Amino acid sequence: MGELLNRVNSPRDLKDLPRGQLGDLAEEVRQFLIDSVSRTGGHLAPNLGIVELTLALHRIFDSPADKIVWDVGHQCYVHKLLTGRRDRFSSLRQTGGLSGFPRRDESEHDAFGAGHGSTSISAALGMAVARDRRGGNNKVIAVIGDGAMTGGLAMEGLNQAGHIGSDLIVVLNDNGMSISPNVGGVARSFHRLRYDPGYRRAKEHVKGLVSQYDRLGVGSAMMEMLGRVKDGARHLVVPGTLFEAFGLEYIGPVDGHDIEELLRTFDLVRDLPGPILVHVHTQKGKGYSPAESNAERFHGIQPFDVETGETAASSGSGKPYTEVFADALMELAAEDERIVAITAAMAPGTGLLKFAETYPGRFFDVGMAEQHAVTFAAGLAAEGLRPVVAIYSTFLQRAYDEVIHDVCLQGLPVTFCMDRAGIVGADGPTHHGVFDLSYMRHFPELLLMAPSDELQLRDMLLTAIRHGGPAAIRYPRSASQGLAIDRPMEPLPTGAAVVRREGKDCTLVTIGSLLHEALRAAEILAGHELEAEVIDARFAKPIDLNTIRRSVEKTGVLVTAEENALQGGFGSGVLEMLEAAHVNGLIAHRLGLPDIFVEHGETKGLRRRFGLDARSIADVVLAHMPNRV
């Protein structure tokens, strides 16, 4: 560990360091991050890019009295190092260890939790208004990346901030990236402002004039006139500056890796009234050449070799489900020109990079704007196209109303492909995709599916696109089963389950990848002379009443298993269906996730903890049949 970093255990310690040592501290922080994240995995590139900015914020402002609100949250590692959590950093994203995101219950310095994007301005504005109502004078700072500015919530927050006029500082960390390169008009405006030489020359020239006349002691009228000239220079190059149209005072661009410039800027804005936006230009991955040259890959990365930047081969025998989906979509798109693909700033994560390269006119990255993605897809579908919206399960929650109001209510043929469904591991409660079966099962008109292997995923994609109405497929982050993809895709009979193992003593009904845990549980039960029937439901809506009813009337014992919240989930749907069919005298038990937010940790360990592994499933059956233990 570096000598300077070893002396910083709180923001107070940072303020005590000689100002000239902050550049050296920044280098020590970068080396610490590279070494630590190489062992734990995590969001490396965003944090390497924000080192000087974080140092400057904690040097000038007084956390926790002053509130620093981080957008998305994955760029908070430096903040955690400076706020007393350095000694626990080896536990980052590990079971029982530090979260990879801000957590209000982890530190008083984490003013607001985050894991999704575009939330910081709205939250910080709420804090600023609450401060004003109680007569406080602390500062509130929202740190938002330019990628998160593409989300409508950020614009809504800016609009209200300009209207209210409370003292609020918004720091725009502009690195040209979210995960994928940024898209849209806002991103183009940032790019133009950042690199336009005319604007920079005009800005520096007018700044020099203002300083010169200020030293000469010219009157206030002259200074006011020069200020207007300075503003005009900006508008000559960038007409209608976005943030000033919202009512925020704009300052920048500022070099986000020049610690002295950052300190001077924040020292100035700390005492200025009203809402202010400070535009800071940074480089994602700064200081580590593999991350600088491939910021997308190092945005969130598994443990890696520091010297080479290479990660270990992933476990699992088959392709990741993401890749299986991407390949299948490419096959279908080659045959059907109506198919278009949509993502919300997640082209690499959802596997759509190759589709974008092959069919650039049929690929749309809408930025960090899931609500818009869904309604945009609805518009495409209304005009005869077959949009496929690829979004992580946890992020589709942000577009709940649009799925209902704009797609399902109108019966439009939009296919939702929900990657990272179920427990996702180290990213924790903001990223586990464990609510989609519960909240989507209630949508009229929606076909809802979950594959247990790669062949099923391919068949489900074809089924969804041919369905003629709304359809959704949820699949995990993990590798698939390693089956040979040796046949064309085949549409599935709507709602049809499959009996994967016949038995007479109990019925195990699963949805998605938990099928394989159920099959292993059946092997364990066979050792107790119990014959378990295992049903792969495949559809969470509609559910196959006939297949499940025949089985439970034979066995009398039912166990459902899902990697989803128990409340309102797949198991609830099975019991509701059997109740409506007047199936009585049944011993039933549902397995899934309890009414809590599941913490971060290793996926297999979390499955064991919540009784979703083979041994736990078998134990539930044995508990209901004690005479067979």
C-alpha positions as a printed Julia matrix, in Angstrom:
629×3 Matrix{Float64}:
   0.0     0.0     0.0
   1.24    3.5    -0.76
   2.58    5.68    2.03
   0.07    8.49    1.47
  -3.0     6.28    1.07
  -2.07    4.5     4.28
  -2.5     7.82    6.1
  -6.0     8.54    4.8
  -8.74    6.88    6.84
 -11.31    9.67    6.58
 -11.97   12.84    4.58
 -10.45   14.77    7.51
  -7.12   13.0     6.93
  -7.28   13.97    3.26
  -7.63   17.64    4.16
  -4.55   17.42    6.38
  -2.28   16.29    3.51
  -0.17   18.99    1.83
  -1.93   20.07   -1.34
   1.1    19.25   -3.43
   0.92   15.58   -2.46
  -2.55   14.98   -3.87
  -1.24   14.06   -7.31
   0.97   11.38   -5.76
  -1.98   10.15   -3.71
  -4.02    9.83   -6.9
  -1.41    7.49   -8.37
  -1.36    5.4    -5.18
  -5.15    5.13   -5.29
  -5.04    3.96   -8.91
  -2.48    1.28   -8.14
  -4.48    0.12   -5.13
  -7.64   -0.15   -7.25
  -5.9    -2.1   -10.01
  -4.36   -4.57   -7.55
  -7.53   -4.99   -5.5
 -10.06   -5.3    -8.32
  -7.77   -7.75  -10.13
  -8.49  -10.13   -7.22
 -12.17   -9.4    -6.5
 -13.45   -8.29   -9.88
 -15.59   -5.19  -10.16
 -16.08   -1.89  -11.95
 -12.5    -0.87  -12.64
 -12.56    1.56  -15.58
 -15.18    3.95  -14.14
 -13.24    4.26  -10.89
  -9.85    4.8   -12.51
 -11.41    7.71  -14.37
 -12.8     9.45  -11.32
  -9.81    9.4    -8.93
  -8.84   13.09   -9.03
 -12.48   14.17   -9.08
 -13.24   12.18   -5.93
 -10.12   13.49   -4.16
 -11.1    17.06   -4.99
 -14.68   16.59   -3.79
 -13.61   15.21   -0.43
 -10.86   17.82   -0.07
 -13.2    20.79   -0.6
 -16.47   19.52    0.85
 -17.16   18.08    4.3
 -18.77   14.63    4.1
 -20.94   13.42    5.77
 -22.38   16.86    6.62
 -22.14   17.74    2.94
 -23.99   15.12    0.92
 -22.29   13.51   -2.08
 -24.78   11.54   -4.15
 -23.3     9.11   -6.69
 -25.29    8.23   -9.79
 -25.41    4.54  -10.81
 -23.0     3.98   -7.93
 -20.4     1.77   -9.57
 -17.88    4.66   -9.53
 -17.85    4.91   -5.72
 -14.74    2.8    -5.01
 -12.43    5.8    -4.49
 -15.07    7.36   -2.26
 -15.11    4.18   -0.18
 -11.31    4.18    0.12
 -11.34    7.75    1.44
 -14.16    7.17    3.93
 -12.7     4.53    6.22
 -13.25    1.33    4.24
  -9.78    0.74    2.81
  -8.96   -2.1     5.23
 -12.1    -4.0     4.14
 -11.56   -3.52    0.43
 -10.45   -7.11   -0.14
 -14.05   -8.11    0.73
 -15.52   -5.98   -2.09
 -18.49   -7.77   -3.69
 -17.79  -10.9    -1.61
 -20.33  -12.57    0.68
 -20.63  -10.46    3.82
 -18.19   -7.87    2.47
 -18.34   -4.36    1.05
 -20.94   -3.65   -1.58
 -19.8    -2.53   -5.0
 -22.33    0.32   -4.76
 -23.16    3.03   -2.2
 -25.18    1.7     0.72
 -26.77    3.93    3.35
 -26.46    1.11    5.86
 -22.74    0.66    5.14
 -21.42    4.14    5.93
 -22.64    7.55    7.01
 -20.73    8.89    4.01
 -23.0     7.02    1.59
 -25.74    9.61    1.38
 -27.94    7.7    -1.06
 -27.94    4.14   -2.41
 -27.75    3.49   -6.14
 -27.32    0.7    -8.64
 -29.53    1.89  -11.48
 -28.87    5.11  -13.36
 -30.06    8.72  -13.62
 -31.24    8.96  -10.0
 -28.68   11.32   -8.45
 -30.07   14.72   -9.45
 -33.59   13.98   -8.25
 -32.35   12.5    -4.97
 -29.88   15.32   -4.37
 -32.53   17.92   -5.11
 -34.8    16.3    -2.54
 -31.99   16.51    0.01
 -31.36   20.16   -0.85
 -35.02   21.08   -0.42
 -35.18   19.17    2.88
 -32.07   21.11    4.02
 -33.72   24.4     3.12
 -36.88   23.52    5.03
 -34.97   22.78    8.2
 -32.78   25.87    7.83
 -29.5    24.04    7.19
 -26.51   25.26    5.21
 -24.73   22.07    4.16
 -23.88   21.46    0.52
 -25.45   18.78   -1.67
 -23.51   17.45   -4.66
 -24.83   15.05   -7.31
 -22.14   13.26   -9.33
 -23.62   11.97  -12.58
 -21.97   10.42  -15.62
 -22.79   11.61  -19.09
 -24.29    8.2   -19.86
 -26.84    8.66  -17.08
 -27.78   12.02  -18.57
 -29.45   10.12  -21.41
 -32.04    8.88  -18.92
 -35.26   10.88  -18.74
 -35.21   10.93  -14.94
 -32.03   13.03  -15.01
 -33.73   15.58  -17.25
 -36.78   15.65  -15.0
 -34.5    16.37  -12.04
 -32.71   19.15  -13.9
 -36.01   20.72  -14.86
 -37.22   20.82  -11.27
 -33.83   21.99   -9.96
 -33.88   25.0   -12.25
 -37.47   25.76  -11.29
 -36.94   25.54   -7.5
 -33.57   27.31   -7.5
 -32.2    25.66   -4.35
 -28.45   25.57   -3.82
 -27.35   22.36   -5.55
 -24.14   21.34   -7.29
 -24.36   18.85  -10.15
 -21.03   17.42  -11.28
 -21.21   15.98  -14.79
 -18.48   13.36  -15.16
 -18.11   13.4   -18.92
 -16.03   10.5   -20.24
 -17.98    9.79  -23.42
 -19.1     6.43  -22.06
 -21.79    4.73  -20.02
 -20.96    1.07  -20.66
 -21.25    1.36  -24.39
 -20.22    4.62  -26.09
 -22.91    7.21  -25.46
 -25.58    7.89  -28.04
 -28.08   10.6   -28.83
 -28.35   14.35  -29.04
 -27.19   15.02  -25.48
 -24.02   13.02  -26.05
 -23.32   14.86  -29.31
 -23.7    18.2   -27.53
 -21.18   17.18  -24.87
 -18.75   16.01  -27.53
 -19.05   19.22  -29.52
 -18.58   21.39  -26.45
 -15.64   19.36  -25.21
 -13.62   19.44  -28.39
 -14.66   22.58  -30.25
 -11.43   24.66  -30.52
 -13.37   27.83  -31.27
 -15.25   27.61  -28.0
 -12.1    26.89  -26.04
 -10.2    29.8   -27.6
 -13.11   32.19  -27.07
 -13.54   31.05  -23.49
  -9.86   31.49  -22.64
  -9.65   34.86  -24.4
 -12.66   36.32  -22.58
 -11.45   34.81  -19.31
  -8.17   36.66  -19.8
  -9.96   39.94  -20.5
 -12.09   39.57  -17.38
  -9.01   38.9   -15.23
  -7.08   41.8   -16.78
  -9.83   44.38  -16.26
 -10.54   43.07  -12.79
  -6.91   43.8   -11.82
  -7.27   47.32  -13.26
 -10.29   47.93  -11.03
 -12.82   48.74  -13.75
 -16.37   49.52  -12.69
 -19.12   47.01  -12.13
 -20.92   48.01  -15.33
 -17.86   47.08  -17.42
 -17.47   43.79  -15.56
 -21.14   42.96  -16.13
 -20.73   43.69  -19.83
 -17.67   41.42  -20.05
 -19.61   38.69  -18.3
 -22.28   38.92  -20.98
 -19.59   38.74  -23.67
 -18.24   35.61  -22.0
 -21.69   34.03  -22.03
 -22.18   35.07  -25.63
 -18.94   33.38  -26.67
 -20.3    30.11  -25.48
 -23.62   30.55  -27.25
 -21.88   31.49  -30.51
 -20.29   28.06  -30.56
 -22.92   25.99  -28.71
 -26.29   27.69  -29.23
 -28.84   27.26  -26.46
 -26.62   25.57  -23.9
 -28.72   22.77  -22.49
 -28.12   23.27  -18.79
 -28.66   27.0   -18.76
 -31.94   26.4   -20.55
 -32.9    24.3   -17.53
 -31.91   27.17  -15.23
 -28.54   25.93  -13.95
 -25.38   27.99  -13.98
 -22.9    26.18  -16.22
 -19.17   25.97  -15.42
 -16.7    24.05  -17.53
 -15.42   22.03  -19.19
 -12.86   21.28  -16.45
  -9.97   18.82  -16.84
 -10.97   15.98  -14.54
  -7.39   14.79  -14.14
  -5.92   18.18  -13.21
  -6.23   18.16   -9.43
  -5.38   21.85   -9.09
  -8.01   22.92  -11.61
 -10.59   20.76   -9.87
  -9.74   22.18   -6.45
  -9.98   25.76   -7.71
 -13.3    25.04   -9.4
 -14.93   23.38   -6.4
 -13.53   26.03   -4.06
 -15.33   28.6    -6.23
 -18.67   26.85   -6.66
 -18.92   25.85   -3.01
 -20.0    29.38   -2.11
 -22.07   30.22   -5.19
 -25.85   30.3    -4.79
 -28.46   28.43   -6.81
 -28.22   25.27   -8.88
 -24.84   24.91  -10.63
 -23.55   22.33  -13.09
 -19.81   21.66  -13.25
 -18.82   19.89  -16.45
 -15.76   17.69  -15.84
 -13.98   15.84  -18.63
 -12.36   12.53  -17.6
 -10.93    9.44  -19.27
 -12.47    6.09  -18.36
  -9.77    3.62  -17.36
  -7.18    6.37  -16.75
  -3.77    5.11  -15.69
  -4.06    1.43  -16.69
  -3.39    0.89  -20.37
  -5.57   -2.22  -20.87
  -8.53   -0.31  -19.39
  -7.74    2.85  -21.36
  -7.69    0.93  -24.64
 -10.78   -1.17  -23.86
 -12.95    0.72  -21.38
 -16.03   -1.34  -22.27
 -14.37   -4.6   -21.25
 -12.99   -3.12  -18.01
 -16.21   -1.35  -17.1
 -17.18   -4.39  -15.04
 -14.68   -7.22  -15.12
 -14.01  -10.55  -13.44
 -10.69  -11.09  -11.59
  -7.8   -10.56  -14.01
  -4.03  -10.68  -14.39
  -2.62   -7.19  -13.81
   0.29   -7.66  -16.2
  -1.73   -8.87  -19.17
  -5.24   -7.7   -18.36
  -6.55  -11.18  -19.18
  -9.31  -12.86  -17.19
  -9.57  -16.55  -16.33
 -11.79  -18.7   -18.5
 -15.39  -18.71  -17.29
 -16.79  -21.84  -15.66
 -19.53  -23.86  -17.28
 -19.62  -26.23  -20.2
 -21.61  -24.18  -22.68
 -21.82  -20.74  -24.18
 -23.22  -18.0   -21.96
 -26.98  -17.68  -22.42
 -26.35  -14.12  -23.6
 -24.31  -15.43  -26.52
 -26.86  -18.13  -27.34
 -29.57  -15.46  -27.51
 -27.42  -13.2   -29.69
 -26.61  -15.95  -32.17
 -30.24  -17.03  -32.41
 -31.39  -13.47  -33.01
 -28.87  -13.13  -35.82
 -30.22  -16.3   -37.46
 -33.81  -15.1   -37.25
 -32.96  -11.6   -38.44
 -31.34  -13.02  -41.56
 -34.68  -14.6   -42.46
 -37.07  -11.88  -41.28
 -36.36   -8.26  -42.15
 -39.04   -7.08  -39.72
 -36.84   -8.0   -36.75
 -35.07   -5.06  -35.1
 -33.06   -5.04  -31.86
 -33.14   -2.44  -29.09
 -30.91   -2.0   -26.06
 -30.6     0.67  -23.38
 -26.86    1.44  -23.24
 -26.08   -2.26  -22.81
 -25.04   -3.52  -26.23
 -22.04   -5.55  -24.94
 -23.85   -6.93  -21.9
 -26.87   -8.07  -23.88
 -24.76   -9.58  -26.68
 -25.96   -7.24  -29.43
 -22.63   -5.88  -30.7
 -22.49   -8.34  -33.6
 -26.11   -7.59  -34.52
 -25.3    -3.87  -34.51
 -22.36   -4.43  -36.85
 -24.29   -6.71  -39.21
 -27.58   -4.8   -39.24
 -26.75   -1.21  -38.31
 -30.04    0.08  -39.69
 -31.99   -2.4   -37.57
 -30.2    -1.82  -34.27
 -31.08    0.93  -31.79
 -29.18    1.85  -28.64
 -31.44    4.38  -26.92
 -29.07    5.24  -24.08
 -29.83    4.72  -20.4
 -33.54    5.11  -21.07
 -35.46    1.89  -20.52
 -38.86    3.6   -20.49
 -38.21    5.11  -23.89
 -36.84    1.78  -25.18
 -40.12    0.02  -24.44
 -42.43    2.68  -25.84
 -40.16    3.14  -28.87
 -40.45   -0.63  -29.44
 -44.23   -0.33  -29.16
 -44.24    2.28  -31.9
 -42.11    0.08  -34.13
 -44.42   -2.87  -33.53
 -47.51   -0.78  -34.25
 -46.11   -0.19  -37.73
 -45.46   -3.83  -38.53
 -41.92   -4.5   -37.25
 -40.93   -7.19  -34.74
 -38.81   -5.42  -32.11
 -36.71   -7.44  -29.69
 -35.86   -5.45  -26.54
 -32.81   -6.87  -24.77
 -32.54   -5.48  -21.23
 -31.29   -6.88  -17.94
 -34.19   -8.08  -15.81
 -33.41   -5.61  -13.03
 -33.37   -2.66  -15.45
 -36.67   -3.57  -17.08
 -38.28   -2.78  -13.72
 -37.75    0.87  -14.65
 -40.21    0.5   -17.52
 -42.99   -1.34  -15.67
 -45.74    1.04  -16.74
 -44.61    1.2   -20.35
 -44.72   -2.61  -20.66
 -48.32   -2.55  -19.42
 -49.66    0.64  -20.97
 -47.83    0.83  -24.28
 -47.26   -2.83  -25.17
 -49.59   -5.26  -23.38
 -52.7    -3.09  -23.32
 -52.44   -2.75  -27.09
 -51.43   -6.36  -27.71
 -48.35   -5.34  -29.65
 -45.77   -7.94  -30.8
 -42.78   -6.81  -28.75
 -40.37   -9.44  -27.43
 -38.59   -8.71  -24.13
 -35.38  -10.67  -23.61
 -34.48  -10.33  -19.93
 -30.83  -11.14  -19.39
 -29.34  -11.63  -15.88
 -32.61  -13.08  -14.55
 -32.43  -14.66  -11.12
 -29.51  -14.35   -8.72
 -26.56  -12.62  -10.37
 -24.02  -12.74   -7.55
 -21.51  -10.03   -6.74
 -23.47   -6.97   -7.88
 -26.09   -7.64   -5.24
 -29.63   -6.42   -4.55
 -29.77   -3.67   -7.17
 -28.88   -6.18   -9.88
 -30.51   -9.49   -8.92
 -33.28  -10.11  -11.46
 -35.63  -11.76   -9.0
 -38.93   -9.92   -9.45
 -39.8   -10.33  -13.13
 -41.89  -13.51  -12.83
 -43.93  -11.82  -10.1
 -44.54   -8.49  -11.79
 -44.92   -9.76  -15.35
 -47.13  -12.78  -14.61
 -50.02  -10.38  -13.99
 -49.86   -8.65  -17.37
 -52.78   -9.6   -19.64
 -51.82  -10.66  -23.17
 -48.18  -11.48  -22.2
 -46.49  -14.8   -23.01
 -43.83  -15.42  -20.31
 -41.11  -18.07  -20.69
 -37.86  -19.26  -19.08
 -35.51  -21.82  -20.71
 -33.71  -24.63  -18.93
 -31.07  -24.99  -21.67
 -29.76  -23.29  -24.79
 -31.96  -25.18  -27.24
 -35.04  -24.03  -25.34
 -33.84  -20.42  -25.38
 -33.52  -20.55  -29.15
 -36.95  -22.14  -29.54
 -38.49  -19.59  -27.18
 -37.09  -16.69  -29.17
 -38.72  -18.04  -32.32
 -41.94  -18.69  -30.39
 -41.98  -15.13  -29.07
 -41.42  -13.48  -32.41
 -44.09  -15.6   -34.09
 -46.53  -15.13  -31.2
 -48.14  -12.01  -32.66
 -48.41  -10.31  -29.27
 -46.28   -9.36  -26.25
 -43.79  -12.0   -25.13
 -40.96  -12.16  -22.6
 -38.1   -14.58  -22.02
 -35.97  -14.53  -18.86
 -32.58  -16.25  -18.77
 -29.58  -16.22  -16.41
 -26.12  -14.74  -16.6
 -24.47  -18.15  -16.42
 -23.12  -20.51  -19.02
 -25.64  -22.79  -20.7
 -25.69  -26.59  -20.49
 -23.24  -27.28  -23.31
 -25.76  -28.98  -25.6
 -24.96  -29.26  -29.28
 -26.93  -26.77  -31.33
 -27.58  -29.29  -34.07
 -31.09  -28.48  -35.23
 -33.07  -25.47  -36.43
 -35.22  -23.52  -34.0
 -38.72  -24.9   -33.47
 -41.73  -23.01  -32.1
 -43.05  -24.35  -28.79
 -46.71  -25.21  -28.2
 -48.05  -22.3   -26.16
 -47.97  -23.02  -22.45
 -46.79  -26.63  -22.82
 -44.7   -28.1   -19.99
 -42.47  -31.16  -20.39
 -42.11  -34.12  -18.01
 -38.35  -34.62  -17.73
 -38.46  -37.56  -15.3
 -41.4   -39.75  -14.42
 -42.25  -40.72  -10.86
 -45.1   -41.66   -8.53
 -44.19  -40.32   -5.08
 -43.82  -36.54   -5.5
 -43.91  -33.86   -8.16
 -41.15  -31.29   -8.63
 -42.14  -28.42  -10.92
 -39.46  -25.9   -11.91
 -39.11  -22.94  -14.24
 -35.83  -22.1   -15.97
 -32.38  -23.28  -14.97
 -33.48  -24.73  -11.61
 -34.64  -27.76  -13.58
 -31.15  -29.21  -13.22
 -31.18  -28.82   -9.45
 -34.54  -30.63   -9.42
 -33.18  -33.49  -11.52
 -30.25  -33.85   -9.11
 -32.7   -33.72   -6.2
 -34.61  -36.58   -7.84
 -31.41  -38.62   -7.84
 -30.96  -37.93   -4.11
 -34.56  -38.97   -3.46
 -34.04  -42.16   -5.44
 -31.49  -43.09   -2.78
 -34.38  -42.93   -0.31
 -36.53  -45.13   -2.56
 -38.68  -42.2    -3.65
 -39.6   -41.69   -7.29
 -39.87  -38.0    -8.07
 -41.61  -36.74  -11.19
 -39.8   -33.68  -12.54
 -41.67  -31.19  -14.72
 -40.0   -28.43  -16.7
 -42.77  -25.82  -16.89
 -41.05  -23.65  -19.55
 -43.97  -21.17  -19.39
 -44.81  -19.0   -16.4
 -47.77  -17.71  -18.37
 -49.8   -19.58  -19.4
 -49.08  -22.46  -17.01
 -49.76  -26.0   -18.2
 -52.68  -27.07  -15.98
 -53.21  -30.48  -17.57
 -49.64  -31.75  -17.22
 -49.21  -30.54  -13.64
 -52.68  -31.67  -12.56
 -52.18  -35.22  -13.86
 -48.91  -35.45  -11.97
 -50.06  -34.11   -8.6
 -53.24  -36.19   -8.64
 -50.93  -39.19   -8.99
 -48.31  -38.21   -6.37
 -50.19  -36.04   -3.89
 -47.03  -34.01   -3.11
 -46.0   -30.87   -4.99
 -42.82  -28.78   -4.69
 -42.3   -25.78   -6.98
 -38.91  -24.11   -7.37
 -38.02  -20.76   -8.94
 -35.15  -18.29   -8.77
 -37.56  -15.43   -8.16
 -39.42  -13.79   -5.29
 -41.92  -16.19   -3.78
 -44.61  -13.54   -3.44
 -46.73  -13.6    -6.57
 -44.22  -15.72   -8.43
 -44.39  -18.91  -10.48
 -45.25  -21.16   -7.53
 -48.11  -18.87   -6.58
 -49.39  -19.16  -10.12
 -49.31  -22.97   -9.98
 -51.26  -23.05   -6.71
 -53.79  -20.49   -7.96
 -54.34  -22.6   -11.06
 -54.78  -25.84   -9.09
 -57.15  -24.14   -6.66
 -59.27  -22.83   -9.52
 -59.34  -26.4   -10.92
 -60.55  -27.71   -7.51
 -57.53  -29.95   -6.95
 -57.79  -30.76   -3.23
 -55.92  -32.77   -0.61
 -52.53  -31.77   -1.92
 -49.32  -31.36    0.11
 -47.65  -28.34   -1.49
 -44.48  -26.38   -0.81
 -43.07  -23.44   -2.78
 -39.32  -22.76   -2.99
 -38.0   -19.37   -4.02
 -36.61  -16.19   -2.55
 -38.13  -14.82    0.67
 -39.47  -11.32    1.26
 -36.06   -9.65    1.52
 -33.54   -7.96   -0.76
 -30.93  -10.62   -1.49
 -27.41   -9.46   -0.66
 -24.35   -9.8    -2.88
 -22.31  -12.97   -2.83
 -21.33  -16.04   -4.81
 -24.29  -17.37   -6.77
 -24.02  -21.03   -5.72
 -23.71  -20.03   -2.08
 -26.8   -17.84   -2.31
 -28.75  -20.7    -3.87
 -27.76  -22.94   -0.97
 -28.67  -20.25    1.55
 -32.18  -19.91    0.17
 -32.83  -23.6    -0.35
 -32.62  -23.65   -4.13
 -29.94  -26.31   -4.55
 -30.55  -30.02   -5.1
 -29.93  -31.08   -1.5
 -32.37  -28.48   -0.16
 -35.08  -29.46   -2.62
 -34.7   -33.11   -1.67
 -34.81  -32.24    2.03
 -38.13  -30.42    1.6
 -39.66  -33.53    0.04
 -38.28  -35.76    2.77
 -39.66  -33.45    5.45
 -43.13  -33.98    4.03
 -42.64  -37.75    3.85
 -40.92  -38.6     7.16
 -41.76  -42.29    6.92
 -39.52  -42.53    3.85
 -36.39  -40.9     5.37
